[in-house]
Amino acid sequence: MKIPSVEKFSRDLATETVESVRSASVAKVDARSNALKIAFDDLEGARTQAAQIKDYVLDNLPNLLPQLELKCRLNGIEVHWAKNASSARKTILEICKAAAPEGGSIVKAKSMATEEIHLNKHLIKNGYEVVETDLGEYVVQIDDDTPSHIVTPIIHKNRKQVAKSFEREGLGPYTEVPSELAMQARHHLREKFREAKIGISGVNFAVAESGRIVLVENEGNNRLSTTAPDVHIAVMGLEKVLPSETDLPLFLRLLAGSATGQQMTTYIHMISGPRRKDEMDGPKEVHLVILDNGRSKVLNGPYKEILRCIRCGACLNVCPVYRQASGHAYNNVYSGPLGAVLGPALEGVEKLPDLAKASTLCGSCEEVCPVKIPIPRMLLQLREEANRKGLVKEMIPWSMFSVGSTSGFRWRLGLKMLPLAPIAKHPAKSGWEEFKDLPTKEGRDFRKWWNGRS
Ligand code: SF4
């Protein structure tokens, strides 16, 4: 039997990991609901408005992106276009080589776009020390791990595991007190901010009207990464553009509430270019790398609406499959319901044919999505596409059911043999029986009753 990779992965997952993911997800779901209730009198209306703005963006990228480029250039921000991951890496490396030809430290704020293009490895291979400065990403880096959630990269780890990693790395004495762990990381990272000539960040929104890059965060590491070094490189997927500054309040409140259950994030950075002549600090150069990497293809296909995504992570937190399997099970940078659509949409269903099966289709992801992405509908489309292309085989129990239920003779024979099912050994039953008992036949025989009725 071909087992979907997510299912197989979740079976082998340590109980400790499942518990970490589950408890953090549940807490986030509650926090989201409370925050959004306070933030919006009409949450449904706000979600509809946000979805409409994003649809406008997706339909008008040929106008909005050149406008963003022009306004950014007027602000002194250099704009670079990257068709795919390798051209993005090449461009970023060239900027780094111009700023620090002998190598050196690069401080990095959390960015899914840079995860997507596997930037760190490339820069390290070319002689740079890349230091993740988001606390969660820092733990991922020192543990040689990968993020398992787009907002909370170490949702799969607990406090004890983080404490052990910090002790192992010599950051300080073993402690499980969160504030002490944060202080240890802060002390270590502060030096890195001082040393680094280059800072790299993602982009939450880029405003076409003003040419401003907007970043949200809670730790302050984004601010230091984008202002302490001489050169700031921001990397964004081309769908992150917003038409106008007046769109920002809606999206900032929806993102904070949906991602972390806050009314507003602790820091909001509106970057309008490099340091001006009369300013005492800030970078000397700001570069914006606009990444396509398959998005243009998605824009013209059936999964276009997934590009409305603002990377809040709410669909991951609410998903019963994600909670049981964790983000690593998706074998992709983007996990959960978002990843189950965006992964195959960007990379092709041929590469990730099983991901669309990693859903119960309960619809919770669509219910919580701040931009109302119809994820269940797209998962069904992906399943259909994978089936049509012969990329997935129906699981054996369903194939057997299909064979049995399409012929009267086979169906009757199957019913006669049903009492033998609990004792029969078949690989198709393994796994199923860990959680469920096979049903036994009960009550009268319908056919006998039907045939014998007067
Ligand atoms: S798909 Fe919707 S809920 Fe999921 S991360 Fe994106 S915006 Fe958030």
Residues whose N, C-alpha, C, O or C-beta is under 5 A from the ligand:
A	BS01	SF4	C309 I310 R311 C312 G313 A314 C315 L338 C365 V368 C369 P370 I373
